[in-house]
Structure formats: C-alpha cells, structure tokens
Amino acid sequence: MDAMKSRRDFLAGLAGLGAAALFPGGSPAQDAGIRRIDVHQHFVSPEYHALLVSKNAPQGSVIAAVANAFRTYTPARNIEEMDKAGVATALVSPTAPAAWFGYVEEARRVAREMNEFAAAKMVAAYKGRFGVFATLPMPDVEGTLKEIEYAYDTLKVD
C-alpha cells in the first residue's frame, strides 16, 4: 500500500511539474482569458468608515476589526486586487454590522449612503466591474421596504 501511495505521489508531482512547464505564466484558466465572478465581496464608503471609527469600539470587537481592516479601502484599490486574482466582476455588500447600530434613523441614513456610494462611485465609475447587493436597515421593516424600493427602482442595484 505504501509503495502504491508513493508512486501516486510521485506521478502527481511529475504531472504538476509538467503543467508548470506548459503554463509558466499562470493557470490555464487565466491564460485562456477566463475570469472569475466574486459573489461575496465587502466594501465600505468613506462616510461609513468614519461612522465605524466614531463608535470608539473596543479593540477586538467586530466594529473595531472592520474599521481597521477597511481603513485604506478604495474602489480603485479593490479593482487592483481583483485584477491580481483574476476577478472580472465582484458583487459587493457591506460587512457586519452593516447599517444597524441600534438606531432606526441612523440605520436608514447609513443604508442609503452605502447604496448610493456603491451605485454611483463603484458601479457607475467602474462599468462592469462591480455589482451591488442592497444594504438594508434591518431589523427596521418599514425602512427596509423603502430602501428596497429605492435601491431597485432608482439605483438599479442587483
């Protein structure tokens, strides 16, 4: 059994070396022009990032972690990373905690600002590179229904 396993490992390694010699610049998919669609990517707007920072959340909390992770975020930098990874289009949505911090009016304002940023500064500015899943002010049902209507009818999000 061990002899069979090591022969398989040897042949798999040999096949890998052969593939690397045939495709030295990258994977066969990248060389063929095949591009990926990332359906789970996060973004922040500058205003949303400022809101996260203003919460003065303790280190180790979700809010502090998101604020730190996205402190240098820009759509242009996102495009650079997508290009490196062979991603043609990314569907974006906010990361946790999204728009809800316990206040209805704040959640409505944050959801609207995030949706407008994503639609105007990302989708419109980088044609074909971004799609948007609407940010909603959940658990505010009335505000969520209004934002769904605005996001689909006015902004034409995905």
C-alpha positions as CSV (number, residue, x, y, z in Angstrom):
1,M,0.0,0.0,0.0
2,D,2.8,2.5,0.8
3,A,4.5,1.7,-2.4
4,M,1.3,2.4,-4.3
5,K,0.8,5.7,-2.4
6,S,4.4,6.9,-3.1
7,R,4.1,6.0,-6.7
8,R,0.8,8.1,-6.9
9,D,2.5,11.0,-5.1
10,F,5.5,10.8,-7.5
11,L,3.2,10.8,-10.6
12,A,1.1,13.6,-9.2
13,G,4.2,15.7,-8.6
14,L,5.5,14.9,-12.1
15,A,2.2,16.0,-13.6
16,G,2.4,19.2,-11.6
17,L,5.9,19.9,-12.9
18,G,4.7,19.2,-16.5
19,A,1.8,21.6,-16.1
20,A,4.0,24.3,-14.6
21,A,6.3,23.9,-17.7
22,L,3.4,24.2,-20.1
23,F,1.8,27.2,-18.3
24,P,4.6,29.2,-16.7
25,G,2.7,32.5,-16.6
26,G,-0.3,31.2,-14.5
27,S,-3.1,28.8,-14.6
28,P,-4.6,27.5,-17.8
29,A,-7.9,29.4,-17.0
30,Q,-6.1,32.7,-16.7
31,D,-4.1,32.1,-19.8
32,A,-7.3,31.3,-21.7
33,G,-8.8,34.6,-20.6
34,I,-11.3,33.0,-18.2
35,R,-12.2,35.5,-15.5
36,R,-13.9,34.9,-12.2
37,I,-17.1,36.5,-10.7
38,D,-16.7,37.0,-6.9
39,V,-20.2,36.9,-5.4
40,H,-19.1,37.7,-1.8
41,Q,-17.0,40.8,-1.5
42,H,-17.3,43.6,1.0
43,F,-16.8,47.3,0.7
44,V,-17.1,50.5,2.8
45,S,-17.8,54.1,1.9
46,P,-15.7,56.8,3.4
47,E,-18.7,58.0,5.4
48,Y,-19.4,54.5,6.7
49,H,-15.8,54.1,7.7
50,A,-15.9,57.4,9.6
51,L,-19.1,56.2,11.4
52,L,-17.3,52.9,12.4
53,V,-14.4,54.9,13.8
54,S,-16.7,57.3,15.6
55,K,-18.2,54.4,17.6
56,N,-14.9,54.1,19.6
57,A,-15.5,50.4,19.8
58,P,-13.1,48.4,22.0
59,Q,-10.2,46.5,20.3
60,G,-11.3,43.0,19.4
61,S,-14.9,44.0,18.7
62,V,-16.4,43.5,15.2
63,I,-16.8,47.2,14.7
64,A,-13.1,47.9,15.5
65,A,-11.9,45.0,13.4
66,V,-14.0,46.2,10.4
67,A,-12.8,49.8,10.8
68,N,-9.2,48.7,10.9
69,A,-9.4,46.2,8.0
70,F,-11.0,48.8,5.7
71,R,-9.1,51.9,6.8
72,T,-7.4,52.3,3.4
73,Y,-10.3,50.9,1.3
74,T,-11.0,52.5,-2.1
75,P,-12.8,51.1,-5.1
76,A,-9.6,51.6,-7.2
77,R,-7.6,49.6,-4.8
78,N,-10.3,46.9,-4.8
79,I,-10.0,46.7,-8.6
80,E,-6.2,46.3,-8.4
81,E,-6.7,43.3,-6.0
82,M,-9.4,41.9,-8.3
83,D,-7.1,42.1,-11.3
84,K,-4.4,40.3,-9.3
85,A,-6.8,37.5,-8.5
86,G,-8.3,37.2,-12.0
87,V,-11.7,38.5,-10.9
88,A,-13.7,40.2,-13.6
89,T,-16.7,41.3,-11.5
90,A,-17.5,41.4,-7.8
91,L,-20.9,41.7,-6.2
92,V,-20.4,43.9,-3.1
93,S,-22.2,44.2,0.1
94,P,-21.2,45.7,3.5
95,T,-19.7,43.5,6.1
96,A,-21.1,43.1,9.6
97,P,-22.6,45.1,11.3
98,A,-23.8,46.7,8.1
99,A,-26.2,49.5,8.8
100,W,-27.7,48.6,12.1
101,F,-26.2,50.0,15.3
102,G,-29.5,50.1,17.3
103,Y,-30.9,53.4,16.0
104,V,-33.6,53.4,13.3
105,E,-32.8,56.8,11.7
106,E,-29.1,56.1,11.7
107,A,-29.6,52.8,10.0
108,R,-31.8,54.3,7.3
109,R,-29.2,57.0,6.7
110,V,-26.3,54.6,6.6
111,A,-28.1,52.1,4.3
112,R,-29.0,54.9,1.8
113,E,-25.5,56.3,1.8
114,M,-23.9,52.9,1.3
115,N,-26.3,52.1,-1.6
116,E,-25.6,55.4,-3.2
117,F,-21.9,55.1,-2.8
118,A,-21.9,51.6,-4.3
119,A,-24.2,52.5,-7.2
120,A,-22.5,55.9,-8.1
121,K,-18.9,55.6,-7.0
122,M,-18.4,51.9,-7.8
123,V,-20.8,50.5,-10.4
124,A,-21.1,53.7,-12.5
125,A,-17.4,54.6,-12.2
126,Y,-16.1,51.1,-12.9
127,K,-18.5,49.8,-15.6
128,G,-18.9,46.0,-15.5
129,R,-16.5,45.5,-12.6
130,F,-19.0,45.8,-9.6
131,G,-22.5,44.7,-8.9
132,V,-24.3,45.6,-5.7
133,F,-26.4,43.8,-3.2
134,A,-28.5,46.5,-1.5
135,T,-27.7,47.5,2.1
136,L,-30.8,47.3,4.2
137,P,-31.5,48.9,7.6
138,M,-32.7,45.6,9.2
139,P,-34.4,45.0,11.6
140,D,-36.4,48.2,10.7
141,V,-39.0,46.6,8.5
142,E,-40.6,49.9,7.3
143,G,-37.2,51.4,6.5
144,T,-36.1,48.2,4.8
145,L,-39.1,48.1,2.5
146,K,-38.5,51.7,1.5
147,E,-34.8,51.1,0.9
148,I,-35.6,48.0,-1.3
149,E,-37.9,50.2,-3.4
150,Y,-35.3,52.9,-3.7
151,A,-32.4,50.5,-4.4
152,Y,-34.1,48.6,-7.1
153,D,-36.2,51.3,-8.7
154,T,-33.9,54.3,-8.5
155,L,-30.4,52.9,-8.2
156,K,-31.0,49.7,-10.2
157,V,-28.9,47.5,-7.8
158,D,-28.5,43.8,-8.5
